């Protein structure tokens, strides 16, 4: 996809996507926008989502990977009301260097790493993180946390 202007990927999964080897989704900076909505199951290795302008990931189902890497030039939005779980030693979710927003009312099993930028992590309602949440170093505020649900780990 690299080098193709004005490309966007919009994917809605209500069923099951699995891989035995390789990434569930692997995008590079050749995409302008990536929008992924999952209410089903995504099971496999990496979920690698990078786009030039924006990445939007909404999960109300199950994502079970060796890690989600999500980043874009204008920021990444992750809304989780389902379950995100990592198999392996890497973070369950790692965002890029722009201002990113993660809102969790579900369960994240594994670490969350918010890279540089003015990031917001909000854990609300029944949301829980079984792992650590690490903020990166933005210019004005390293990170902002709003917490209403439990953190364990």
N, C-alpha and C positions, 0 to 999 in steps of 0.2 A: 504494500500500500504506500510505501514511501515515495514521495515525489508527486503524488496525485493531489491536486488542489481540490478544495471543497468536498472532502469526503467525510462522512459521518457514519457511525454505526449505532443503530438503535436495535436492541435485542430485548424481547420479553420472553421469559421462560416460565411456563406454568407446569411443565412436565419434569423430565429428568435428563440432565446432560452429564455424561460420564466420560472420562478418559482413562486409559490404562497407562499411557505414557504421554509426555508432552503436556502442554498447557491447555486448560479449559478454554481460555481466550488469551491470545497474545496480540496486543496491538502495539504500535510504535508511534512516534510523533508524526507520522504521515497522516493520521486522522485529525480532523478539526475538532469533532465532538464525539464523545462516546457516552451512550445512555444505556444502562443495563438494569432491567427490572426483573427480579427473581422472586416468584412465589412457589416455585417447585424445589427441585434438588439439583445442585451443581456439585459434583464429586470428582476429584481428580488432583492433578498437580497444580502448578501456579495458575493464578488468575491475574494476568498482567495487563493492566489498563492504563495506557498513557495516551494523551491527546494534546494537541496544540492549544486548544482554548478551554475546554471543559470536560470533566468526567463526573457523571452522576450515577451512583449505584444505590438502588433501593432493594433491600432484601427483607422479605417476610417469610421466606422458606428456610432452606438449609444450604449453606455453602461450606463445603469441607475440602480444604486444599492444603498445599504445603505453604501457602501464604498468598495474601492479596496485596499487590503493589498497585497503587492508584495515584496518578499525578497528572497535572496539566499546568499550563502557563497561567491560567486565570483562577485556578483553585479546583478542588475536588469536594464533592458533597457525597457523603455516605450516610444513608438512613437505614438503620437495622432494627427491625422488630422481630426478626427470626433468630436463627442460630448461625453463628460463624465459628468454625472450629479449625484449628491448624493441626496437621500431623507433621511432626518434625520439630526442629529446634528454632526455626525462624519466627518472626512476628506473625500473628494472625492477620494484621492489617498494618500497612505502611503507606503513608501519604507522601506527596511530593513537596517541593519547596515553596509553593504559593500558599495563599490563605485558604486553609481547608476547614471543612465543617464535618464533624462526625456526631450524629445523634443516635443514641442507642437506647431502645426500650426492650431489646431482646437480650440475648446472651452471647458474649464473645468469649470463647475459650482460647486464650493465648494473649500475647502482648499486643498493644496498640502503640505504634510509633508515628508521631506527628512530626514531620521534618520541619525545616526552617519556614518561617512565615507566621503571620498572625492567625493561629489556628484556634478553633473552638471545639471542645469535646463536651458533649452534654449526655449524661447518663440519667435517665428519668424513669419514673414509674417502676415497673418490675425489672428494669434493665440491670444487668450485672456484667462485670468483666472479671474473668478468672485469669488473672495475669496482671501485668503492669501497664500503665499508661504513661508514655514518655512524650514530653513536649520538646520541640526544637527551639532554636534561638531566632525569633523574629526581631525586627528592628525596634519596634516600640514596646511590645509585650511579648515575652517568650511564648506564652500560651495562656489560654483562659479555660478554666474548667468550671462547669456547672454540674453539680452532683446531687442527685436525689435518690438514686438506687444504690445498692451495695457494690463495693469493690472488694474482691477477694484475691489474694495472691501474694 
